Amino acid sequence: MIYFQTGSPETALTDADLRAGLFQALEKISARSKVLVLPPDGTRAHAHAGELTRFAHEFLGDSVEAIMPALGTHVPMTPEQLRAMFGDLPLELFRPHRWREDIVTLGEVPAEFVKDVSDHAVDYAWPVQVNRLLVEGGFDLILSIGQVVPHEVVGMANHSKNIFVGTGGSEGIHKSHFLGAAYGMEKMMGHADTPVRRVLNYAAEKIAPELPVVYVLTVVEAAADGTCPVRGLFIGDDVECFEAAAALSRQVNVFELETSLARAVVWLDPDAYHSTWLGNKAIYRTRMAMADEGELIVLAPGVETFGEDPEIDRLIRKYGYCGTPAVRAAMEQDETLQNNLSAAAHLIHGSSEGRFTITYCPGGLTREETESVGFKYADLEETLQRFQPEGRSDGWHTDAEGEPFYLITQPGLGLWCGSETQENES
């Protein structure tokens, strides 16, 4: 059921509104004495999950026994990062999610179901895995907090993804990522009903219905003026609250452009994007807007590596963003890549499939490293001087040479596509 919902394309929720809405929802839930909170990590700070986690702790008090950021494959947050996102919450409450070790498998989504919903793109069962704390911790409430926004793996982020991927295990994460890549990222992004979502919902409803999860979902818009207003808050214990949030997200996070982009420039916040594993949202979220033979320029001052995980980083360095045919061929030969399907999916996602060029301007990678994975390289400072993104709103501008470009400063908060693509995908 839905415990609380509010939102529209014109809504602008304050922290006080978020607090009041969360409190109203928690008052409707029967008393809970042992609570686990699952917010996202700092790479998704715009979700307002830090504030909502603090508000939950304020309302529930000592009933909150643990907070575990749903890292997926991301590196654990440092104490400094936890402080920046969650304020003065006691650090002893926080638990790391170790996606290769602290895992239990609750069952599996049958291979026939996965094959059917993916139009035969893959043929394997999907293991339903979660961090063992969710099962063995004895919690009577698991509060899953996060943002619904277009997403390259699942179509629309969050809800059951926060459980089965965010706190999931190696095999489940790998297979879910590759399922989306094999089916086709561009057929899913911005849609609530996708093959990956159906698999995750099957897991929630048929394999793990006993998990006492309540979802707290925000919808946040990346406005052209650089602000990020909260357009909605949806709280519930089933898929209904997700579907309501996804419908609003499609209104405020999908940007239909009148023309394809011959040149797009994407700024990556150095506090949020340290790797191409994360920073390639600049590619995922713009590829449906890019013109054939266009140029995508990624300003990435914080990017200093490729993968968040050492083994995935090694695979990215070995194969590069080489496109679907080359990745498929490599998978046939390399058992390590077969066992790291999320890396294979990422290599597909991060390629333009030869349709447009991608120029990376990283702060911490050399020209040789950047070009070795299939990107073009440009010097960061020289490129910043040319495009001068600071203080500019999203949209059309001209560079220092008078040439037009389209600027995007919050790639993680949207999906950009041409009008023809948007019509075909609706």
C-alpha positions in Angstrom: 0.0 0.0 0.0 1.0 3.7 -0.3 1.5 5.4 3.0 2.3 8.8 1.6 2.5 10.4 -1.8 2.8 13.9 -3.2 4.3 15.3 -6.4 3.9 17.0 -9.7 6.1 18.7 -12.3 5.5 22.0 -10.5 6.0 20.7 -6.9 9.1 21.9 -5.0 9.5 20.0 -1.7 11.6 21.5 1.1 13.5 19.5 3.7 10.6 20.4 6.1 8.1 18.9 3.5 10.2 15.7 3.2 10.4 15.4 7.0 6.7 15.9 7.4 5.8 13.4 4.7 8.1 10.7 6.1 6.8 11.2 9.6 3.2 11.0 8.3 4.1 7.7 6.6 5.9 6.2 9.6 3.0 7.1 11.9 0.8 4.8 9.7 3.2 1.8 10.0 2.7 -0.4 13.1 5.4 0.2 15.8 8.7 -1.3 14.7 11.4 -2.0 17.3 14.4 -3.1 15.1 15.0 -1.1 11.9 17.6 -1.2 9.1 17.9 1.8 6.8 19.2 1.3 3.2 20.1 4.7 1.6 22.2 5.0 -1.5 25.8 6.1 -1.3 27.3 9.5 -2.0 27.2 9.1 -5.8 23.4 9.6 -5.5 23.4 12.6 -3.2 20.7 14.3 -5.1 18.2 11.7 -3.9 18.1 13.6 -0.6 18.6 10.3 1.1 21.0 11.8 3.6 18.4 14.1 4.9 15.7 11.4 4.8 17.9 9.0 6.7 18.4 11.6 9.4 14.7 12.3 9.6 14.0 8.5 9.9 16.5 8.3 12.8 14.9 11.3 14.4 11.5 9.7 14.3 12.5 6.1 15.1 15.3 6.8 17.5 17.1 3.8 19.0 14.9 1.5 16.9 17.4 2.2 14.0 20.0 -0.4 14.7 21.9 -0.2 11.5 22.3 1.9 8.3 23.8 0.2 5.3 24.4 2.3 2.1 23.3 0.2 -0.9 26.6 0.3 -2.6 26.1 -2.4 -5.3 29.7 -2.7 -6.6 30.8 0.8 -5.5 33.6 1.3 -3.0 32.5 1.7 0.6 32.1 5.3 1.9 34.8 6.8 4.0 34.0 8.4 7.4 34.4 11.8 5.8 31.9 10.9 3.0 29.5 9.5 5.6 29.7 12.8 7.6 29.2 14.9 4.4 26.1 13.0 3.4 24.5 11.9 6.7 25.6 14.7 9.1 25.9 13.9 12.7 24.4 10.4 12.7 26.6 8.0 14.8 29.2 6.4 12.6 28.9 3.2 14.5 25.4 2.7 13.0 26.9 2.3 9.5 27.7 -1.1 7.9 29.5 -1.7 4.7 28.0 -3.8 2.0 30.6 -6.4 0.8 29.0 -7.6 -2.4 31.3 -10.6 -2.8 31.3 -11.9 0.7 28.3 -11.0 2.9 25.7 -12.6 0.7 22.8 -15.1 1.1 20.9 -16.5 -1.9 17.2 -16.8 -1.2 16.2 -18.6 -4.4 16.1 -17.9 -8.1 14.0 -16.4 -10.8 13.4 -19.3 -13.3 15.5 -19.2 -16.5 12.3 -19.6 -18.5 10.8 -16.5 -17.0 14.0 -14.5 -17.6 14.3 -15.8 -21.2 10.6 -14.9 -21.8 10.6 -11.4 -20.5 13.9 -10.6 -22.3 12.6 -11.8 -25.7 15.2 -14.5 -25.6 18.1 -12.1 -25.2 19.5 -14.3 -22.4 18.9 -17.8 -21.2 19.8 -18.2 -17.5 18.1 -18.2 -14.1 18.6 -15.2 -11.9 19.8 -15.7 -8.3 17.9 -13.7 -5.7 20.8 -12.4 -3.5 20.9 -9.9 -0.6 23.3 -8.9 2.1 22.9 -11.4 4.9 22.2 -8.6 7.3 18.7 -8.2 5.7 17.8 -11.8 6.5 19.8 -12.6 9.6 19.5 -9.2 11.4 16.0 -9.9 12.8 14.7 -6.5 11.5 11.0 -5.8 11.6 11.3 -2.8 9.2 13.8 -2.3 6.3 13.5 1.3 5.2 14.8 1.5 1.6 15.5 5.1 0.6 16.4 6.4 -2.9 15.5 8.3 -6.1 13.5 7.2 -9.1 15.3 8.4 -12.3 16.0 7.0 -15.7 18.6 4.2 -15.5 20.7 2.3 -18.0 20.4 -1.1 -16.4 16.8 -1.3 -15.2 15.0 1.5 -17.1 14.0 3.4 -13.9 16.2 3.3 -10.9 15.4 2.2 -7.3 12.6 0.3 -5.5 13.4 -3.4 -5.7 16.7 -2.6 -7.4 17.9 -1.0 -4.2 17.4 -4.3 -2.5 18.5 -7.0 -5.0 21.3 -5.0 -6.7 22.2 -2.3 -4.2 22.6 -4.9 -1.5 22.9 -7.8 -3.9 25.7 -10.3 -4.6 28.2 -10.8 -7.4 26.3 -13.2 -9.5 23.0 -11.4 -9.3 24.5 -8.0 -10.0 26.5 -9.4 -13.0 23.5 -11.1 -14.5 21.1 -8.2 -14.0 23.5 -5.8 -15.7 24.1 -8.1 -18.7 20.4 -8.9 -19.0 19.7 -5.2 -19.6 22.7 -4.8 -22.0 21.7 -7.9 -24.0 18.1 -6.7 -24.3 19.1 -3.2 -25.3 19.7 -0.2 -23.0 18.0 2.2 -25.4 14.8 0.2 -25.3 14.6 0.4 -21.5 15.9 3.8 -20.3 13.1 6.0 -19.0 10.6 3.1 -18.8 9.2 1.5 -15.6 8.2 -1.8 -17.2 11.4 -3.5 -18.5 12.8 -7.1 -18.5 15.1 -6.3 -15.6 12.4 -4.6 -13.6 10.1 -7.7 -14.1 12.8 -9.9 -12.8 13.4 -7.8 -9.8 9.7 -7.6 -9.0 9.4 -11.4 -9.4 12.1 -11.6 -6.8 10.4 -9.2 -4.4 6.9 -10.7 -4.8 7.6 -14.4 -5.1 11.0 -15.2 -3.6 11.4 -12.7 -0.8 8.0 -11.4 0.2 8.8 -11.8 3.9 11.4 -9.0 3.8 9.7 -6.1 5.7 10.6 -3.4 3.2 9.0 0.0 3.0 10.3 2.2 0.1 10.9 5.9 0.4 11.3 7.3 -3.1 12.1 10.8 -4.3 11.8 12.3 -7.8 14.3 15.2 -8.4 14.6 17.3 -11.5 17.7 18.8 -13.0 16.4 22.2 -13.9 18.0 24.3 -16.6 19.0 27.0 -14.1 21.2 24.5 -12.2 18.9 23.9 -9.3 17.6 20.4 -8.4 14.1 20.7 -7.0 12.4 17.7 -5.4 9.3 17.2 -7.4 7.9 14.2 -5.5 7.9 11.9 -2.5 6.3 8.4 -2.6 6.3 6.0 0.3 4.9 2.5 0.2 5.5 -1.2 0.7 4.7 -2.5 -2.8 5.2 -1.7 -6.5 2.4 1.0 -6.6 4.5 3.7 -5.1 7.3 3.0 -7.6 5.0 3.2 -10.5 3.6 6.5 -9.3 7.2 7.9 -8.8 8.3 6.5 -12.2 5.4 8.3 -14.0 6.4 11.6 -12.5 10.1 11.0 -13.3 9.3 10.4 -16.9 7.7 13.9 -16.9 10.6 15.7 -15.3 13.7 13.7 -16.0 13.3 12.8 -19.7 14.3 15.7 -21.9 13.1 15.6 -25.5 15.2 17.8 -27.8 14.0 19.3 -31.0 17.2 18.2 -32.8 20.0 15.7 -32.4 23.2 16.9 -30.9 26.2 17.4 -33.2 28.2 18.3 -30.1 27.4 17.8 -26.5 29.5 18.7 -23.4 28.8 16.9 -20.1 30.2 18.1 -16.8 30.9 15.5 -14.1 30.9 16.7 -10.6 34.3 15.7 -9.1 32.8 15.0 -5.7 30.5 12.3 -7.3 32.4 10.9 -10.3 35.8 9.3 -9.7 35.7 6.5 -12.3 34.3 5.9 -15.7 32.2 3.1 -14.2 30.2 6.0 -12.7 31.1 8.8 -15.1 29.9 7.0 -18.2 26.4 8.2 -17.3 27.5 11.0 -19.5 27.4 8.5 -22.3 24.4 6.4 -21.3 22.0 9.3 -20.7 22.9 11.2 -23.9 23.4 8.6 -26.5 19.8 8.7 -27.7 20.2 12.4 -28.3 23.6 12.3 -30.2 23.7 12.8 -33.9 25.4 10.3 -36.1 29.1 11.3 -36.4 28.5 13.8 -33.5 31.0 14.5 -30.7 30.4 13.9 -27.0 32.9 15.7 -24.7 33.1 14.6 -21.1 34.7 17.1 -18.6 35.8 14.8 -15.8 38.1 16.5 -13.3 37.5 13.8 -10.6 37.9 10.7 -12.8 41.1 8.9 -12.0 40.3 5.2 -12.7 38.0 3.0 -14.7 36.3 0.5 -12.4 35.1 0.9 -8.8 36.3 -2.7 -8.3 39.9 -3.8 -9.0 39.0 -6.8 -11.2 36.4 -4.9 -13.2 38.9 -2.1 -13.6 41.4 -4.6 -15.0 38.9 -5.9 -17.5 38.0 -2.4 -18.7 41.7 -1.7 -19.2 42.1 -5.0 -21.1 39.2 -4.7 -23.5 38.1 -1.1 -23.5 34.7 0.3 -24.6 34.8 -1.7 -27.8 31.1 -2.1 -28.7 28.7 -5.1 -28.7 30.2 -7.3 -31.4 33.7 -7.1 -29.9 32.5 -7.7 -26.3 30.4 -10.7 -27.4 33.5 -12.1 -29.2 35.7 -11.5 -26.1 33.2 -13.3 -23.9 33.4 -16.4 -26.0 37.1 -16.6 -25.3 37.6 -15.2 -21.8 36.1 -17.1 -18.8 36.9 -14.2 -16.5 34.7 -11.9 -18.6 32.0 -14.6 -18.6 32.1 -14.5 -14.8 32.0 -10.7 -14.6 29.0 -10.0 -16.8 28.4 -6.6 -15.3 31.8 -5.6 -16.7 30.8 -7.0 -20.1 27.6 -5.0 -19.9 29.5 -1.8 -18.9 31.8 -2.2 -21.9 28.7 -2.3 -24.1 27.0 0.6 -22.3 30.1 2.8 -22.5 30.6 2.5 -26.3 28.9 4.6 -28.9 28.9 1.5 -31.1 30.9 3.6 -33.6 28.0 6.0 -34.2 29.6 9.1 -32.6 33.0 10.0 -31.0 33.6 10.2 -27.2 36.3 12.6 -26.0 37.2 12.3 -22.3 39.0 15.0 -20.4 39.9 13.3 -17.1 41.7 14.9 -14.2 43.5 11.7 -13.1 44.0 9.5 -16.2 46.8 9.9 -18.8 46.3 10.3 -22.5 47.6 6.8 -23.0 45.2 5.3 -20.4 42.2 7.1 -21.9 42.9 6.3 -25.5 43.7 2.6 -24.6 40.0 2.0 -23.7 38.7 3.5 -26.9 38.0 7.1 -26.0 39.6 10.2 -27.5 41.6 12.4 -25.1 41.7 16.1 -24.5 43.5 18.2 -21.9 41.1 19.1 -19.1 42.2 22.7 -18.5 42.4 23.6 -22.2 38.9 22.1 -22.7 37.5 23.9 -19.7 38.8 27.2 -21.1 37.2 26.4 -24.4 33.7 25.6 -23.0 33.7 27.4 -19.7 30.8 25.4 -18.1 31.0 27.1 -14.7 27.9 29.2 -14.0 26.3 28.2 -17.3 22.8 26.8 -17.4 22.0 23.5 -19.2 21.2 24.0 -22.9 22.8 25.6 -26.0 25.9 27.8 -25.8 28.8 28.8 -28.0 32.4 28.0 -27.2 35.4 30.3 -27.2 35.6 29.8 -31.0 32.0 30.7 -31.5 30.9 27.2 -32.3 27.6 25.8 -30.7 27.4 23.1 -28.2 24.8 21.7 -25.8 25.8 21.6 -22.1 24.6 19.1 -19.5 25.7 19.5 -15.9 23.7 16.7 -14.1 23.8 13.6 -16.3 22.7 11.4 -13.4 19.4 13.2 -13.1 18.1 12.8 -16.6 17.8 11.2 -20.0 18.2 13.2 -23.2 16.8 12.0 -26.5 15.7 13.4 -29.9 12.1 13.9 -30.6 12.0 11.0 -33.1 13.6 8.6 -30.6 11.3 9.7 -27.8 8.3 9.1 -30.0 9.5 5.6 -30.9 10.4 4.7 -27.4 7.1 5.8 -25.8 
